[in-house]
């Protein structure tokens, strides 16, 4: 069982990446391959799926994404491919908030999720996110927080380092610019 793979991203495709670790290229299915940068070092949180006819690695940028994926695949009728499709088109915090608020309409907007599947997700997962780190979205702050993380990663900072710093300023009432400036100040100390 793998927890994560750290290595060089050598290829990007529409549904997967290839990450080189010590001369071995791992094909990893990810929600958003273009969140990774080719020829750049990355840490990918891994889930290994083994079935009768197939073995696949599913990868995630953050441990929060992986935790949500693991919860989703425990829901009757939601397999790894459906869970990845949900994560590909939705933000972790928005998905959790929709589940906690019983927002079936939001969940039905994901590919392959109909009314029954949306209700099953809510039924099985509502109230079960204590262990998943999340942003309490009281207003637009969550969106600005997420945008700031994306900006910092685009500037070349490692996702893990950015998330660590951003968690320390999460509760401050800042816009995207404010979060970026404050995080940069903390990271360059």
N, C-alpha and C positions, 0 to 999 in steps of 0.2 A: 504494500500500500504506500502511495506517495502522499506527501503533504504539500510539497511545492517543488518546482524545478527552477533553478536559477541558471541562466545562460544567455547566449546571444540569439536574438531573433533573426533567423536567416531567411524566412519566407513568410509572406502574408497571402491569404486567399480569402474568398468570400465568407467562409465559415470556419477557417482554422488558421493556425500559425505553425511554423516549425521552429522549435527552439533547440539550439545546439548546446549540449552540456558534455564537456570532455570528449568531443568527437562523435557523440551519438545524437542524431537528429530525432527529436520527439515530435510527432504530429499531434497537436492538441486542438480540439474543437473549443472555440471560445465564442461568447456572445457578440463581441465586437472586435474583430481582428485588427481594425484600423486604429484602435486605441493604443496599439503597440507600434513601435518604430523599428523598421528593418535596420539591421546591423547595429543594434543597440542592446545593451545588457538589460535583462528584465527578470523579475521574480514572478512566476506564474503559480498561483494556488491551484492544486490539482485534485481532481476526483477521478478515480479509475473505475470504469464500468466494464464488467465482464459478464457476457451473456453466452448462451450456448453456441452462437455462431459468430461472435464478434468481441473484440476488446478495444475499448476507446478510452482516451484520456480527454477529460473536459477541464478547461482551465479558466481562471478568473483573475482579474486585476487585483482584487482585494479579498481579504478573508470574509468580509461582510457579504460580498456577492456569493462566495462559496457557501456560506452558512444558509443564505436564503435558498440557493439551489438545492442544498441537502434537505431542507424542509419541504420544498416544492415537490421533489421526487418521491416523498413519502405519501403524497396525496394520491388517492385512488384515481387512476386515469391520466396521471401526469408522469411522463417518463423523462429521461434526460434531455431528449431532443426538444420536447415541449418546454421544459424548464429553461433551457438555453434560449429558446425563441422568446420567452417572456422577458428574460434578462437582457436580451439584445434590443428589445424595443422599449424597455422601461427602466426607470431609475430605481435602485434598491429601496430608497426611502419612500418613494411614491407608491411602490408596490406594497410595502409593509403598511403604509398609511391606508391604502385602499382596503387591505384585508382587515385591519383593525376597525375601520369605519363601515365595514360590510358593503363596500362600493362594488357591487357585481357589474355594474355598467362599465366601470374602468377596466376591470379584469377581462370582460368580454372583448375589449378592444385589442387584445393580444391574439396573434395568429394561432388558430387551432383551439381557442378557448371559447366554448359556447356557454349558454346559461347554466347548464348542469355542472360543467367543470368549474365555472366561476363560483357557484354556490358551494361546491365540494371543497374548493380551496379555502373559502371563508369558514366553513364548518370545521375543517380539520386544523386550520392554522390560527384562527383568531385567538388572541391572548397568549400566543406561544413565542413571542419575540423578545423575552427578557434577556436571553443570552446574545442576541444580535445587536451589535452596536448600531445605533441609528440617531439621526438628527430629528429632533422634535420640530416639525414644520408648523410653526405658529403663524407665519406669514410667508413672505417671499424670501425670508432669510435662508431657507434650505437651498433654494435655487442659486442664490448668490454664493453660498458656501461651496456648493458643487462646482460652480463656474470658476471660482478661485482655485480650486484644486486642479481643474483642467488647465487653467492658464499656467500654473506653476509647473505642471508636468510638461506642458508644451515648451516652457522655457528651459527644459533639460534637467529639472530636478527629479530624483527618483520618487516614484509613487509612494513607497513606504515612508520615506523621509517627510514628504509633503503631508501625508495623512497624520503622522505623529505630531508635527508642528500645528497643523490645523485643528487637531483635537483640543489643543491647549487654549485656542481662541474661539472655539465653537460657539460659546454662549454670548459673545460680544455682538452688539447690534451694529454690524458693519455692512456696507455694500460690497460688491465684488472687488472694487478697487481697494477698499479699506482692508479687506481680508488679505489681498495679495501683498499690499505694502507691509502690513503687520507681520505676515508670515516671512516675507523676505528679510525684514529686520531681524527676526528671531533666527532664521537659518544662516545669516551671515555673521552672527556673533562669534 
